[in-house]
Amino acid sequence: MTQCWERQFAPWGTPWRAPLWAIVSALEVMDYCCRPIGGALAPLALVGIVRWWRQGQAALLALLIAPAGLALAAACAHAYPFSGSRVMAFAAPAVVLLLAEGACATLTRLRDRSNSAPVALASLLLLPMA
C-alpha cells in the first residue's frame, strides 16, 4: 500500500535530490489544481506572491501558503503525501488566487508593450476551464 505513495515523500535516501523533488512536487500540485497547464503557470503565481508581498499582504500570503507548506513539511517527515494528487486538492483556492493576482499584473504589463501578447496569455489562462 505504501509503495504508491513512495514518490510523494521526500527522497531522504538521496538527500541531494530533495530540493528538486520539492520543486517538482509543488509544480505537480499546481498542475493538479489547474489542469492541464497549472505547472506552466507557476511564474504567474510567483508574480502574485511578490506583488502581494510588496503591497504588505504578508498575512494573506501566510494564510494561503501555510497549508501547502505544512503538507510539504509533513512529506519531508514521510507523514503526508505531497504531489499532484487529490489529497492536495485543498491547495486549489490558494493556487487560483495567486495565479489570478499574477495574471492581472502580467496582463497589465503586457498590454502596454504588445497587442498580441495579452491575448495569448488570456487564451492560455482559459485553457484549464476547457
KESEKE-68902 format. One record per atom (N, C-alpha, C, CB): residue number from 1; residue in one letter; x negated, y, z negated. Coordinates in Angstrom, 1 decimal. Glycine has a CB too. Example, Ala and Ser with C-alpha at 12.3 -4.5 7.8 and 13.67 -1.06 7.14 Angstrom:
2
(1; 'A'; (-13.2; -5.7; -7.8)),
(1; 'A'; (-12.3; -4.5; -7.8)),
(1; 'A'; (-13.2; -3.3; -7.8)),
(1; 'A'; (-11.3; -4.5; -9.0)),
(2; 'S'; (-12.8; -2.2; -7.1)),
(2; 'S'; (-13.7; -1.1; -7.1)),
(2; 'S'; (-12.9; 0.0; -7.9)),
(2; 'S'; (-14.1; -0.6; -5.7)),
***
This chain:
130
(1; 'M'; (-0.8; -1.2; 0.0)),
(1; 'M'; (0.0; 0.0; 0.0)),
(1; 'M'; (-0.9; 1.3; 0.0)),
(1; 'M'; (0.9; 0.0; -1.2)),
(2; 'T'; (-1.9; 1.3; -0.8)),
(2; 'T'; (-2.8; 2.5; -0.8)),
(2; 'T'; (-3.6; 2.7; 0.4)),
(2; 'T'; (-3.7; 2.4; -2.0)),
(3; 'Q'; (-3.7; 1.7; 1.3)),
(3; 'Q'; (-4.5; 1.9; 2.5)),
(3; 'Q'; (-3.9; 2.9; 3.4)),
(3; 'Q'; (-4.6; 0.5; 3.2)),
(4; 'C'; (-2.6; 3.0; 3.5)),
(4; 'C'; (-2.0; 4.0; 4.4)),
(4; 'C'; (-2.3; 5.4; 3.9)),
(4; 'C'; (-0.5; 3.8; 4.5)),
(5; 'W'; (-2.6; 5.6; 2.6)),
(5; 'W'; (-2.9; 7.0; 2.1)),
(5; 'W'; (-4.4; 7.3; 2.0)),
(5; 'W'; (-2.3; 7.1; 0.7)),
(6; 'E'; (-5.2; 6.3; 2.3)),
(6; 'E'; (-6.6; 6.5; 2.1)),
(6; 'E'; (-7.2; 7.7; 2.8)),
(6; 'E'; (-7.3; 5.2; 2.5)),
(7; 'R'; (-6.8; 7.9; 4.0)),
(7; 'R'; (-7.3; 9.1; 4.8)),
(7; 'R'; (-6.8; 10.4; 4.3)),
(7; 'R'; (-6.9; 8.9; 6.2)),
(8; 'Q'; (-5.8; 10.4; 3.4)),
(8; 'Q'; (-5.2; 11.6; 2.9)),
(8; 'Q'; (-5.8; 12.0; 1.5)),
(8; 'Q'; (-3.7; 11.4; 2.8)),
(9; 'F'; (-6.8; 11.4; 1.1)),
(9; 'F'; (-7.6; 11.7; -0.1)),
(9; 'F'; (-9.0; 12.2; 0.3)),
(9; 'F'; (-7.6; 10.6; -1.1)),
(10; 'A'; (-9.6; 13.0; -0.6)),
(10; 'A'; (-10.9; 13.4; -0.3)),
(10; 'A'; (-11.9; 12.3; -0.2)),
(10; 'A'; (-11.4; 14.4; -1.4)),
(11; 'P'; (-12.8; 12.3; 0.8)),
(11; 'P'; (-13.7; 11.2; 1.0)),
(11; 'P'; (-15.0; 11.3; 0.1)),
(11; 'P'; (-14.2; 11.1; 2.5)),
(12; 'W'; (-14.8; 11.0; -1.1)),
(12; 'W'; (-16.0; 11.2; -2.1)),
(12; 'W'; (-17.0; 10.1; -1.9)),
(12; 'W'; (-15.5; 11.1; -3.5)),
(13; 'G'; (-16.8; 9.1; -1.1)),
(13; 'G'; (-17.8; 8.1; -0.8)),
(13; 'G'; (-18.9; 8.8; 0.1)),
(13; 'G'; (-17.2; 6.9; 0.0)),
(14; 'T'; (-18.5; 9.7; 0.9)),
(14; 'T'; (-19.4; 10.6; 1.7)),
(14; 'T'; (-19.1; 12.0; 1.4)),
(14; 'T'; (-19.3; 10.2; 3.3)),
(15; 'P'; (-19.6; 12.6; 0.3)),
(15; 'P'; (-19.2; 13.9; -0.1)),
(15; 'P'; (-19.5; 15.0; 0.9)),
(15; 'P'; (-19.9; 14.2; -1.4)),
(16; 'W'; (-20.4; 14.9; 1.8)),
(16; 'W'; (-20.7; 15.9; 2.7)),
(16; 'W'; (-19.6; 16.1; 3.7)),
(16; 'W'; (-22.0; 15.7; 3.5)),
(17; 'R'; (-18.7; 15.1; 3.8)),
(17; 'R'; (-17.5; 15.2; 4.7)),
(17; 'R'; (-16.3; 15.8; 4.0)),
(17; 'R'; (-17.1; 13.8; 5.2)),
(18; 'A'; (-16.4; 16.1; 2.7)),
(18; 'A'; (-15.2; 16.6; 2.0)),
(18; 'A'; (-14.8; 18.0; 2.5)),
(18; 'A'; (-15.5; 16.7; 0.5)),
(19; 'P'; (-15.7; 18.9; 2.8)),
(19; 'P'; (-15.2; 20.2; 3.3)),
(19; 'P'; (-14.5; 20.1; 4.6)),
(19; 'P'; (-16.4; 21.2; 3.4)),
(20; 'L'; (-15.1; 19.4; 5.5)),
(20; 'L'; (-14.4; 19.2; 6.8)),
(20; 'L'; (-13.1; 18.5; 6.7)),
(20; 'L'; (-15.3; 18.4; 7.8)),
(21; 'W'; (-13.0; 17.5; 5.8)),
(21; 'W'; (-11.8; 16.8; 5.5)),
(21; 'W'; (-10.7; 17.8; 5.0)),
(21; 'W'; (-11.9; 15.7; 4.5)),
(22; 'A'; (-11.1; 18.7; 4.1)),
(22; 'A'; (-10.1; 19.7; 3.6)),
(22; 'A'; (-9.6; 20.6; 4.7)),
(22; 'A'; (-10.8; 20.5; 2.5)),
(23; 'I'; (-10.5; 21.0; 5.6)),
(23; 'I'; (-10.1; 21.9; 6.7)),
(23; 'I'; (-9.1; 21.2; 7.6)),
(23; 'I'; (-11.3; 22.5; 7.5)),
(24; 'V'; (-9.5; 20.0; 8.0)),
(24; 'V'; (-8.7; 19.2; 9.0)),
(24; 'V'; (-7.4; 18.9; 8.3)),
(24; 'V'; (-9.5; 17.9; 9.4)),
(25; 'S'; (-7.4; 18.5; 7.1)),
(25; 'S'; (-6.1; 18.2; 6.4)),
(25; 'S'; (-5.2; 19.4; 6.3)),
(25; 'S'; (-6.4; 17.6; 5.0)),
(26; 'A'; (-5.8; 20.6; 6.0)),
(26; 'A'; (-5.0; 21.8; 6.0)),
(26; 'A'; (-4.4; 22.1; 7.4)),
(26; 'A'; (-5.8; 23.0; 5.5)),
(27; 'L'; (-5.1; 21.9; 8.4)),
(27; 'L'; (-4.6; 22.1; 9.8)),
(27; 'L'; (-3.5; 21.1; 10.1)),
(27; 'L'; (-5.7; 22.0; 10.8)),
(28; 'E'; (-3.6; 19.9; 9.6)),
(28; 'E'; (-2.6; 18.9; 9.7)),
(28; 'E'; (-1.3; 19.3; 9.0)),
(28; 'E'; (-3.1; 17.5; 9.2)),
(29; 'V'; (-1.4; 19.9; 7.8)),
(29; 'V'; (-0.3; 20.4; 7.1)),
(29; 'V'; (0.4; 21.4; 7.9)),
(29; 'V'; (-0.7; 20.9; 5.7)),
(30; 'M'; (-0.3; 22.4; 8.5)),
(30; 'M'; (0.2; 23.4; 9.3)),
(30; 'M'; (0.9; 22.8; 10.5)),
(30; 'M'; (-0.8; 24.5; 9.7)),
(31; 'D'; (0.3; 21.8; 11.1)),
(31; 'D'; (0.8; 21.2; 12.3)),
(31; 'D'; (2.1; 20.5; 11.9)),
(31; 'D'; (-0.2; 20.2; 12.9)),
(32; 'Y'; (2.2; 19.9; 10.8)),
(32; 'Y'; (3.4; 19.2; 10.4)),
(32; 'Y'; (4.6; 20.2; 10.2)),
(32; 'Y'; (3.2; 18.4; 9.1)),
(33; 'C'; (4.2; 21.3; 9.6)),
(33; 'C'; (5.3; 22.4; 9.3)),
(33; 'C'; (5.8; 23.0; 10.6)),
(33; 'C'; (4.7; 23.4; 8.4)),
(34; 'C'; (4.9; 23.2; 11.6)),
(34; 'C'; (5.3; 23.9; 12.9)),
(34; 'C'; (4.9; 23.1; 14.1)),
(34; 'C'; (4.7; 25.3; 12.9)),
(35; 'R'; (5.4; 21.9; 14.2)),
(35; 'R'; (5.0; 21.0; 15.3)),
(35; 'R'; (5.5; 21.7; 16.6)),
(35; 'R'; (5.6; 19.7; 15.2)),
(36; 'P'; (4.8; 21.6; 17.7)),
(36; 'P'; (3.6; 20.8; 17.9)),
(36; 'P'; (2.3; 21.6; 17.8)),
(36; 'P'; (3.7; 20.1; 19.3)),
(37; 'I'; (2.4; 22.9; 17.5)),
(37; 'I'; (1.2; 23.7; 17.6)),
(37; 'I'; (0.8; 24.4; 16.3)),
(37; 'I'; (1.4; 24.7; 18.7)),
(38; 'G'; (1.3; 23.9; 15.2)),
(38; 'G'; (1.0; 24.6; 13.9)),
(38; 'G'; (-0.4; 24.8; 13.6)),
(38; 'G'; (1.7; 23.8; 12.8)),
(39; 'G'; (-1.2; 23.7; 13.9)),
(39; 'G'; (-2.7; 23.9; 13.6)),
(39; 'G'; (-3.3; 24.9; 14.5)),
(39; 'G'; (-3.3; 22.5; 13.8)),
(40; 'A'; (-2.8; 25.0; 15.7)),
(40; 'A'; (-3.4; 26.0; 16.6)),
(40; 'A'; (-3.1; 27.5; 16.2)),
(40; 'A'; (-2.9; 25.8; 18.1)),
(41; 'L'; (-2.0; 27.6; 15.4)),
(41; 'L'; (-1.6; 28.9; 14.9)),
(41; 'L'; (-2.3; 29.3; 13.6)),
(41; 'L'; (-0.1; 28.9; 14.7)),
(42; 'A'; (-3.2; 28.5; 13.1)),
(42; 'A'; (-3.9; 28.8; 11.9)),
(42; 'A'; (-4.5; 30.2; 11.9)),
(42; 'A'; (-5.0; 27.8; 11.7)),
(43; 'P'; (-5.1; 30.7; 12.9)),
(43; 'P'; (-5.7; 32.0; 12.9)),
(43; 'P'; (-4.7; 33.1; 12.6)),
(43; 'P'; (-6.4; 32.4; 14.2)),
(44; 'L'; (-3.4; 32.9; 13.0)),
(44; 'L'; (-2.4; 33.9; 12.6)),
(44; 'L'; (-2.1; 33.8; 11.2)),
(44; 'L'; (-1.1; 33.6; 13.4)),
(45; 'A'; (-2.1; 32.6; 10.6)),
(45; 'A'; (-1.9; 32.5; 9.1)),
(45; 'A'; (-3.0; 33.2; 8.4)),
(45; 'A'; (-1.8; 31.1; 8.7)),
(46; 'L'; (-4.2; 33.1; 8.9)),
(46; 'L'; (-5.3; 33.8; 8.2)),
(46; 'L'; (-5.2; 35.3; 8.3)),
(46; 'L'; (-6.7; 33.4; 8.8)),
(47; 'V'; (-4.7; 35.8; 9.5)),
(47; 'V'; (-4.4; 37.2; 9.6)),
(47; 'V'; (-3.4; 37.7; 8.6)),
(47; 'V'; (-4.0; 37.6; 11.1)),
(48; 'G'; (-2.3; 36.8; 8.4)),
(48; 'G'; (-1.3; 37.1; 7.5)),
(48; 'G'; (-1.8; 37.2; 6.0)),
(48; 'G'; (-0.2; 36.1; 7.5)),
(49; 'I'; (-2.7; 36.3; 5.7)),
(49; 'I'; (-3.3; 36.3; 4.4)),
(49; 'I'; (-4.1; 37.5; 4.1)),
(49; 'I'; (-4.2; 35.0; 4.2)),
(50; 'V'; (-5.0; 37.9; 5.1)),
(50; 'V'; (-5.8; 39.1; 5.0)),
(50; 'V'; (-5.0; 40.3; 4.9)),
(50; 'V'; (-6.8; 39.2; 6.2)),
(51; 'R'; (-3.9; 40.4; 5.7)),
(51; 'R'; (-3.1; 41.6; 5.7)),
(51; 'R'; (-2.4; 41.8; 4.4)),
(51; 'R'; (-2.0; 41.5; 6.8)),
(52; 'W'; (-1.8; 40.7; 3.8)),
(52; 'W'; (-1.1; 40.8; 2.5)),
(52; 'W'; (-2.1; 41.1; 1.4)),
(52; 'W'; (-0.3; 39.6; 2.2)),
(53; 'W'; (-3.3; 40.6; 1.5)),
(53; 'W'; (-4.4; 40.8; 0.5)),
(53; 'W'; (-4.7; 42.3; 0.5)),
(53; 'W'; (-5.6; 40.0; 0.8)),
(54; 'R'; (-4.9; 42.9; 1.7)),
(54; 'R'; (-5.2; 44.3; 1.8)),
(54; 'R'; (-4.1; 45.2; 1.4)),
(54; 'R'; (-5.6; 44.6; 3.3)),
(55; 'Q'; (-2.9; 44.7; 1.5)),
(55; 'Q'; (-1.7; 45.5; 1.0)),
(55; 'Q'; (-1.5; 45.4; -0.5)),
(55; 'Q'; (-0.5; 45.1; 1.8)),
(56; 'G'; (-2.3; 44.6; -1.2)),
(56; 'G'; (-2.2; 44.5; -2.6)),
(56; 'G'; (-1.1; 43.4; -3.0)),
(56; 'G'; (-1.8; 45.8; -3.2)),
(57; 'Q'; (-0.8; 42.5; -2.1)),
(57; 'Q'; (0.2; 41.5; -2.4)),
(57; 'Q'; (-0.5; 40.2; -2.9)),
(57; 'Q'; (1.0; 41.2; -1.1)),
(58; 'A'; (-1.4; 40.3; -3.8)),
(58; 'A'; (-2.1; 39.1; -4.3)),
(58; 'A'; (-1.2; 38.1; -5.0)),
(58; 'A'; (-3.3; 39.5; -5.2)),
(59; 'A'; (-0.2; 38.7; -5.7)),
(59; 'A'; (0.7; 37.8; -6.5)),
(59; 'A'; (1.6; 37.0; -5.5)),
(59; 'A'; (1.6; 38.7; -7.4)),
(60; 'L'; (2.0; 37.6; -4.4)),
(60; 'L'; (2.8; 36.9; -3.4)),
(60; 'L'; (1.9; 35.8; -2.8)),
(60; 'L'; (3.3; 37.9; -2.3)),
(61; 'L'; (0.7; 36.1; -2.5)),
(61; 'L'; (-0.2; 35.1; -1.9)),
(61; 'L'; (-0.4; 34.0; -2.8)),
(61; 'L'; (-1.6; 35.8; -1.5)),
(62; 'A'; (-0.6; 34.3; -4.1)),
(62; 'A'; (-0.8; 33.2; -5.1)),
(62; 'A'; (0.5; 32.3; -5.1)),
(62; 'A'; (-1.1; 33.8; -6.5)),
(63; 'L'; (1.6; 32.9; -5.1)),
(63; 'L'; (2.9; 32.2; -5.1)),
(63; 'L'; (3.0; 31.3; -3.9)),
(63; 'L'; (4.1; 33.1; -5.2)),
(64; 'L'; (2.6; 31.7; -2.8)),
(64; 'L'; (2.7; 31.0; -1.5)),
(64; 'L'; (1.7; 29.9; -1.4)),
(64; 'L'; (2.6; 31.9; -0.3)),
(65; 'I'; (0.4; 30.2; -1.8)),
(65; 'I'; (-0.7; 29.3; -1.6)),
(65; 'I'; (-0.9; 28.3; -2.7)),
(65; 'I'; (-1.9; 30.1; -1.3)),
(66; 'A'; (-0.6; 28.7; -3.9)),
(66; 'A'; (-0.9; 27.8; -5.1)),
(66; 'A'; (-0.3; 26.4; -5.0)),
(66; 'A'; (-0.3; 28.5; -6.3)),
(67; 'P'; (0.9; 26.2; -4.5)),
(67; 'P'; (1.4; 24.8; -4.5)),
(67; 'P'; (0.6; 23.9; -3.6)),
(67; 'P'; (2.8; 24.7; -4.0)),
(68; 'A'; (0.2; 24.4; -2.4)),
(68; 'A'; (-0.6; 23.6; -1.5)),
(68; 'A'; (-2.0; 23.5; -2.0)),
(68; 'A'; (-0.6; 24.3; -0.1)),
(69; 'G'; (-2.5; 24.5; -2.7)),
(69; 'G'; (-3.8; 24.4; -3.3)),
(69; 'G'; (-3.9; 23.4; -4.4)),
(69; 'G'; (-4.2; 25.8; -3.9)),
(70; 'L'; (-2.8; 23.3; -5.2)),
(70; 'L'; (-2.7; 22.2; -6.2)),
(70; 'L'; (-2.6; 20.8; -5.6)),
(70; 'L'; (-1.5; 22.5; -7.1)),
(71; 'A'; (-1.9; 20.7; -4.5)),
(71; 'A'; (-1.9; 19.4; -3.8)),
(71; 'A'; (-3.3; 19.0; -3.3)),
(71; 'A'; (-0.9; 19.4; -2.7)),
(72; 'L'; (-4.0; 20.0; -2.8)),
(72; 'L'; (-5.4; 19.8; -2.3)),
(72; 'L'; (-6.3; 19.3; -3.5)),
(72; 'L'; (-6.0; 21.0; -1.6)),
(73; 'A'; (-6.1; 20.0; -4.6)),
(73; 'A'; (-6.9; 19.6; -5.8)),
(73; 'A'; (-6.5; 18.2; -6.2)),
(73; 'A'; (-6.7; 20.6; -6.9)),
(74; 'A'; (-5.3; 17.9; -6.2)),
(74; 'A'; (-4.8; 16.5; -6.6)),
(74; 'A'; (-5.4; 15.5; -5.6)),
(74; 'A'; (-3.3; 16.4; -6.6)),
(75; 'A'; (-5.4; 15.8; -4.3)),
(75; 'A'; (-6.0; 14.9; -3.3)),
(75; 'A'; (-7.5; 14.7; -3.6)),
(75; 'A'; (-5.8; 15.4; -1.9)),
(76; 'C'; (-8.2; 15.7; -4.0)),
(76; 'C'; (-9.6; 15.6; -4.4)),
(76; 'C'; (-9.8; 14.6; -5.6)),
(76; 'C'; (-10.2; 17.0; -4.7)),
(77; 'A'; (-8.7; 14.6; -6.4)),
(77; 'A'; (-8.8; 13.6; -7.5)),
(77; 'A'; (-8.1; 12.3; -7.2)),
(77; 'A'; (-8.1; 14.3; -8.8)),
(78; 'H'; (-7.8; 12.1; -5.9)),
(78; 'H'; (-7.1; 10.9; -5.5)),
(78; 'H'; (-5.8; 10.6; -6.2)),
(78; 'H'; (-8.0; 9.7; -5.6)),
(79; 'A'; (-5.0; 11.7; -6.5)),
(79; 'A'; (-3.8; 11.6; -7.2)),
(79; 'A'; (-2.6; 12.0; -6.4)),
(79; 'A'; (-3.8; 12.5; -8.4)),
(80; 'Y'; (-2.7; 12.7; -5.3)),
(80; 'Y'; (-1.6; 13.1; -4.4)),
(80; 'Y'; (-2.1; 13.2; -3.0)),
(80; 'Y'; (-0.9; 14.4; -4.9)),
(81; 'P'; (-1.4; 12.7; -2.0)),
(81; 'P'; (-1.9; 12.8; -0.6)),
(81; 'P'; (-1.8; 14.3; -0.1)),
(81; 'P'; (-1.2; 11.9; 0.3)),
(82; 'F'; (-2.8; 14.7; 0.7)),
(82; 'F'; (-2.8; 16.0; 1.3)),
(82; 'F'; (-3.2; 15.8; 2.8)),
(82; 'F'; (-3.9; 16.9; 0.6)),
(83; 'S'; (-2.1; 15.9; 3.6)),
(83; 'S'; (-2.3; 15.8; 5.1)),
(83; 'S'; (-1.0; 16.2; 5.7)),
(83; 'S'; (-2.8; 14.4; 5.5)),
(84; 'G'; (-0.9; 16.0; 7.0)),
(84; 'G'; (0.3; 16.4; 7.7)),
(84; 'G'; (1.4; 15.3; 7.6)),
(84; 'G'; (0.0; 16.6; 9.2)),
(85; 'S'; (1.9; 15.1; 6.4)),
(85; 'S'; (3.0; 14.1; 6.2)),
(85; 'S'; (4.1; 14.7; 5.4)),
(85; 'S'; (2.4; 12.8; 5.5)),
(86; 'R'; (5.2; 14.0; 5.3)),
(86; 'R'; (6.4; 14.5; 4.7)),
(86; 'R'; (6.2; 14.9; 3.2)),
(86; 'R'; (7.5; 13.6; 4.8)),
(87; 'V'; (5.2; 14.4; 2.6)),
(87; 'V'; (5.0; 14.7; 1.2)),
(87; 'V'; (4.5; 16.2; 1.0)),
(87; 'V'; (4.0; 13.8; 0.5)),
(88; 'M'; (4.1; 16.8; 2.1)),
(88; 'M'; (3.7; 18.2; 2.1)),
(88; 'M'; (4.7; 19.1; 2.7)),
(88; 'M'; (2.3; 18.3; 2.9)),
(89; 'A'; (5.9; 18.7; 2.9)),
(89; 'A'; (7.0; 19.5; 3.5)),
(89; 'A'; (7.3; 20.7; 2.7)),
(89; 'A'; (8.3; 18.7; 3.7)),
(90; 'F'; (7.0; 20.7; 1.4)),
(90; 'F'; (7.2; 21.9; 0.6)),
(90; 'F'; (6.4; 23.1; 1.0)),
(90; 'F'; (7.0; 21.5; -0.9)),
(91; 'A'; (5.3; 22.8; 1.7)),
(91; 'A'; (4.4; 23.9; 2.2)),
(91; 'A'; (5.0; 24.7; 3.4)),
(91; 'A'; (3.1; 23.3; 2.5)),
(92; 'A'; (6.0; 24.2; 4.0)),
(92; 'A'; (6.6; 24.8; 5.2)),
(92; 'A'; (7.0; 26.2; 5.0)),
(92; 'A'; (7.7; 24.0; 5.7)),
(93; 'P'; (7.7; 26.6; 4.0)),
(93; 'P'; (8.1; 28.0; 3.9)),
(93; 'P'; (6.9; 29.0; 3.8)),
(93; 'P'; (9.0; 28.2; 2.6)),
(94; 'A'; (5.9; 28.5; 3.0)),
(94; 'A'; (4.7; 29.4; 2.9)),
(94; 'A'; (4.0; 29.5; 4.3)),
(94; 'A'; (3.7; 28.8; 1.9)),
(95; 'V'; (3.8; 28.4; 5.0)),
(95; 'V'; (3.2; 28.4; 6.3)),
(95; 'V'; (3.9; 29.3; 7.2)),
(95; 'V'; (3.1; 27.0; 6.9)),
(96; 'V'; (5.2; 29.2; 7.3)),
(96; 'V'; (6.0; 30.0; 8.2)),
(96; 'V'; (5.9; 31.5; 7.8)),
(96; 'V'; (7.5; 29.6; 8.2)),
(97; 'L'; (6.0; 31.9; 6.6)),
(97; 'L'; (5.9; 33.3; 6.1)),
(97; 'L'; (4.5; 33.8; 6.5)),
(97; 'L'; (6.1; 33.4; 4.6)),
(98; 'L'; (3.4; 33.1; 6.2)),
(98; 'L'; (2.1; 33.6; 6.6)),
(98; 'L'; (1.9; 33.7; 8.1)),
(98; 'L'; (1.0; 32.6; 6.0)),
(99; 'L'; (2.5; 32.8; 8.8)),
(99; 'L'; (2.4; 32.9; 10.3)),
(99; 'L'; (3.2; 34.1; 10.8)),
(99; 'L'; (2.9; 31.6; 10.9)),
(100; 'A'; (4.3; 34.3; 10.2)),
(100; 'A'; (5.1; 35.5; 10.6)),
(100; 'A'; (4.4; 36.8; 10.4)),
(100; 'A'; (6.5; 35.5; 9.9)),
(101; 'E'; (3.8; 36.9; 9.2)),
(101; 'E'; (3.1; 38.2; 8.9)),
(101; 'E'; (1.9; 38.3; 9.9)),
(101; 'E'; (2.6; 38.2; 7.5)),
(102; 'G'; (1.2; 37.3; 10.1)),
(102; 'G'; (0.1; 37.4; 11.0)),
(102; 'G'; (0.5; 37.6; 12.5)),
(102; 'G'; (-0.8; 36.1; 11.0)),
(103; 'A'; (1.6; 37.0; 12.9)),
(103; 'A'; (2.1; 37.2; 14.2)),
(103; 'A'; (2.5; 38.6; 14.5)),
(103; 'A'; (3.3; 36.2; 14.5)),
(104; 'C'; (3.2; 39.2; 13.5)),
(104; 'C'; (3.6; 40.6; 13.6)),
(104; 'C'; (2.4; 41.6; 13.8)),
(104; 'C'; (4.5; 41.1; 12.4)),
(105; 'A'; (1.4; 41.4; 13.0)),
(105; 'A'; (0.2; 42.2; 13.1)),
(105; 'A'; (-0.5; 42.0; 14.4)),
(105; 'A'; (-0.7; 41.9; 11.9)),
(106; 'T'; (-0.6; 40.7; 14.8)),
(106; 'T'; (-1.3; 40.4; 16.1)),
(106; 'T'; (-0.5; 40.9; 17.3)),
(106; 'T'; (-1.5; 38.9; 16.2)),
(107; 'L'; (0.8; 40.8; 17.3)),
(107; 'L'; (1.6; 41.3; 18.4)),
(107; 'L'; (1.5; 42.8; 18.5)),
(107; 'L'; (3.1; 40.9; 18.2)),
(108; 'T'; (1.5; 43.5; 17.4)),
(108; 'T'; (1.3; 44.9; 17.4)),
(108; 'T'; (0.0; 45.3; 18.0)),
(108; 'T'; (1.5; 45.5; 16.0)),
(109; 'R'; (-1.0; 44.7; 17.6)),
(109; 'R'; (-2.4; 45.0; 18.2)),
(109; 'R'; (-2.4; 44.6; 19.7)),
(109; 'R'; (-3.4; 44.2; 17.5)),
(110; 'L'; (-1.9; 43.5; 20.1)),
(110; 'L'; (-1.9; 43.1; 21.5)),
(110; 'L'; (-1.1; 44.0; 22.4)),
(110; 'L'; (-1.5; 41.7; 21.6)),
(111; 'R'; (0.0; 44.5; 21.8)),
(111; 'R'; (0.9; 45.4; 22.6)),
(111; 'R'; (0.2; 46.6; 23.0)),
(111; 'R'; (2.1; 45.7; 21.8)),
(112; 'D'; (-0.7; 47.1; 22.2)),
(112; 'D'; (-1.5; 48.3; 22.5)),
(112; 'D'; (-2.6; 48.1; 23.6)),
(112; 'D'; (-2.1; 48.9; 21.3)),
(113; 'R'; (-2.9; 46.9; 23.8)),
(113; 'R'; (-4.1; 46.6; 24.7)),
(113; 'R'; (-3.7; 45.9; 26.0)),
(113; 'R'; (-5.0; 45.7; 24.0)),
(114; 'S'; (-2.5; 45.2; 26.0)),
(114; 'S'; (-2.2; 44.5; 27.2)),
(114; 'S'; (-0.7; 44.3; 27.3)),
(114; 'S'; (-2.9; 43.1; 27.2)),
(115; 'N'; (-0.2; 44.1; 28.5)),
(115; 'N'; (1.2; 43.8; 28.7)),
(115; 'N'; (1.6; 42.4; 28.6)),
(115; 'N'; (1.7; 44.5; 30.0)),
(116; 'S'; (0.7; 41.5; 29.1)),
(116; 'S'; (1.0; 40.1; 29.2)),
(116; 'S'; (0.6; 39.3; 28.0)),
(116; 'S'; (0.3; 39.5; 30.4)),
(117; 'A'; (-0.4; 39.8; 27.2)),
(117; 'A'; (-0.8; 39.0; 26.0)),
(117; 'A'; (0.3; 38.9; 25.0)),
(117; 'A'; (-2.0; 39.7; 25.4)),
(118; 'P'; (1.1; 39.9; 24.7)),
(118; 'P'; (2.1; 39.8; 23.7)),
(118; 'P'; (3.2; 38.8; 24.2)),
(118; 'P'; (2.8; 41.1; 23.4)),
(119; 'V'; (3.5; 38.8; 25.4)),
(119; 'V'; (4.5; 37.8; 26.0)),
(119; 'V'; (4.0; 36.4; 25.8)),
(119; 'V'; (4.8; 38.2; 27.5)),
(120; 'A'; (2.7; 36.2; 26.1)),
(120; 'A'; (2.1; 34.9; 26.0)),
(120; 'A'; (2.1; 34.4; 24.5)),
(120; 'A'; (0.7; 34.9; 26.5)),
(121; 'L'; (1.8; 35.3; 23.6)),
(121; 'L'; (1.8; 34.9; 22.2)),
(121; 'L'; (3.2; 34.6; 21.7)),
(121; 'L'; (1.2; 36.0; 21.3)),
(122; 'A'; (4.2; 35.5; 22.1)),
(122; 'A'; (5.6; 35.3; 21.7)),
(122; 'A'; (6.1; 33.9; 22.3)),
(122; 'A'; (6.4; 36.4; 22.3)),
(123; 'S'; (5.7; 33.6; 23.5)),
(123; 'S'; (6.1; 32.3; 24.1)),
(123; 'S'; (5.5; 31.1; 23.3)),
(123; 'S'; (5.7; 32.2; 25.5)),
(124; 'L'; (4.3; 31.3; 22.9)),
(124; 'L'; (3.6; 30.3; 22.1)),
(124; 'L'; (4.3; 30.1; 20.7)),
(124; 'L'; (2.1; 30.6; 21.9)),
(125; 'L'; (4.7; 31.2; 20.1)),
(125; 'L'; (5.4; 31.2; 18.8)),
(125; 'L'; (6.8; 30.5; 18.9)),
(125; 'L'; (5.5; 32.6; 18.3)),
(126; 'L'; (7.4; 30.6; 20.1)),
(126; 'L'; (8.7; 30.0; 20.2)),
(126; 'L'; (8.7; 28.5; 20.5)),
(126; 'L'; (9.4; 30.7; 21.4)),
(127; 'L'; (7.5; 28.0; 20.8)),
(127; 'L'; (7.3; 26.6; 21.1)),
(127; 'L'; (7.8; 25.6; 20.0)),
(127; 'L'; (5.9; 26.3; 21.5)),
(128; 'P'; (7.5; 25.9; 18.7)),
(128; 'P'; (7.9; 25.0; 17.7)),
(128; 'P'; (9.5; 24.9; 17.6)),
(128; 'P'; (7.4; 25.4; 16.4)),
(129; 'M'; (10.2; 26.0; 18.0)),
(129; 'M'; (11.6; 25.9; 18.0)),
(129; 'M'; (12.2; 24.9; 19.0)),
(129; 'M'; (12.2; 27.3; 18.2)),
(130; 'A'; (11.5; 24.7; 20.0)),
(130; 'A'; (11.9; 23.7; 21.0)),
(130; 'A'; (11.8; 22.3; 20.5)),
(130; 'A'; (11.1; 23.9; 22.4)),
***
